[in-house]
Amino acid sequence: MIRRIYKIVVTGAFNSGKTTFVRNLCGRILNTDRRLYLDRERSVKETTTVALDFGTVSIDGRTLYIFGTPGQLRFSFMWDVLSRGMHGFILLVDSNDRDSIPIAKFIYRHFKSYGNHPHVIGANKQDIENSLPPDDVRLLLEIPENIPVLPVVSLDKSSVISVIRVLIREIEKKEMLQHTHSLL
């Protein structure tokens, strides 16, 4: 049996839940969280990722290398580094923070500029009252209908795994199409 190995990038705006997503998916992870010093940022959380989060996990016979990006624009140079060789990406959106939507839209467009990589959108924090539903996230970010926009709660491992499984299906669907075209 051929063992599948995929590199997946988890990206999104500051405080969208990327580190929590990677940690709940992989268990132990390497992270580069550092203490925040700006009052407006520290009022949201104490630390932020400055380079990457990294973990590995096996799901359904596939080995996944999961890379979480920093969400702050001042660390965006890491997006280019971490996206090299990716098989697909997940854009996490804090669906409870409407002010983060324009930044999420910018990040989405940036990651789309890397090429036609399979991807899904995670409308995170669905456990919080008054969070935007996935359909509203799709509209606000102008996500095409063929791209899955999924509800997710990064704190819930089963929720995280369901998002990963959808992305794996998208990656393997693209691989199958490429293989079919190469046979013609």
N, C-alpha and C positions, 0 to 999 in steps of 0.2 A: 504494500500500500504506500502511495506517495504521501508524504507528510507535507501539508500546506503551512507556509509561514507567511504572515502578513504584517506589514508595518502600517499602523493606523495612527493618525494624528487627531487629538482632541483639542479643539480651539474654541475661542469665544472671548467675550469682553471680560473685563475685571469683575470678579465675584459672580461669574455665571455658573460656577460649580465644577470646573474642570479637575482640580486636584481631588475633590471628593469623588468624582466620577471614576478617575483612574485608581484611586485608593480602594474604593468599594469593588471595582472590577478585579484588581490584581492582588489585593491584600497588601503585602509589604511593597513599598515603592521607594525609588530614589527621588527625592524632591529637592528643590533649591529655594525653598521659602525663606524669605527674609522679613524682618520686622518693618512695618510701615512707619513712616515718620510724619507724613502730612496729616493734619488733623481731619480733613474731609475724608481721606481714605481710611484712616484709623477708626473713624466713627462707624465704618461698615464692617471691618475685620482687622485683626492684629497683624497678619502676615500676608505676603503675596509671592507668587512664583516669579523669579527673576530670570531663569534660564529654561528649565524644563522640569516636568515630572516624567518618570519612566517606570514602567512595570511590564511584566510578562504574565501571560495567562494562556491556558489551553482550554479551548471551547470546541466541542463537537469535532475533535480530531484535528484541530487547527491550532498552531502556535501563533499568538498575537503579541507583537511588540507594540506597546501603547506609549505614545509620546504626548504629553500634555504641554501646551504652549503657555507662555505668559500672556496675560490679557491686556496689560497696559501698553499703550502705544510706544512708550519710551523703550520697551524691550522687543519691539516688533521685528528687529533684525533677526531674532531667533526663529521667526516663522519661516523665513527662507531656508535656514539651516535645517530645521526639523522636518520640513516638508519634502526634502530631497529623498527620492526613492519610496515615497509613500504609495500604498495601494489604494487608500481611501481616507476620508476624513469625516469627522463629526463636528458640526458647529453647535455648541451649546448656547442657548439663549436663556437669559434670566427672564422668564416670562412674568415675573412679579415686579420687574423694574423697567417701566416704560422708557425711562431716560436712557437706558442702555441699548435700546433698539437701533438708533442710528450707528452706533459703534459696531454692533453685531452685523449690520448691513454692510458696513465698510470692510469688516474682516471677511465676510462671506465673499464679497467681490474680489478681495485680494486673493483668497484661496482659489477661487474660480480661475484667476489669471494664471495659475500654475498648469492648467490644462484640464482635460475632461476626466477628472478623477471621480470615481464613485463616491458619493457622500450622502449623508442624512443630516437632518436638522433635529436637534433635541430641544423641545420646549420644556426647559427645566423648571423645577420648583412648583410642579403641579399640585403639590400637597399644601400649598399656601393659598388661603382664600383670596379670591379676586385675581388670580394669575390669568394671564391671557391664554385662551385655548389655542391649540396648535393651528387651527384654521386662521385665527387672527394673526399669529406669528407669520404664517405663510404670506398673508396679504401685506403685512407691514414690511417684510423683508423682500417682497417680490420674488418668492420662490416658485419656480415652475411646477406645474401639477405632477410631473413625473418624478419629482424628488420627494422622498418620504419626509414628512414633518411629524415627529412622534412626541407624545407626552412622555416625560421622564421625571423621575425623582432621583437625583444623584445619591441620596442617602439610602436608597433601597437597591440592594444588589440585584434582585430579580428584574427590576425596572431597567437597570444599566445593562444587564445581559441581554434583555430583549432588544434594546437599541443596537447593541453590537451584532446580534444575529441578523438584524435587518441589513446592516451595513455589509456583513459578510455575503449575504445573498446578492446584494447589489454588485459587489466586487466580482463574485463568481459568475453572475449573469454577464458582465462585461467581458470576462475572460472567455466564456463560452462563445459569445458573439465574435470575438477576435479570432478564436480558434476556427469557427465555422467559416469566417471570411478567408482565412489563410488556406483552407482546403479547396476553395472555389477557384 
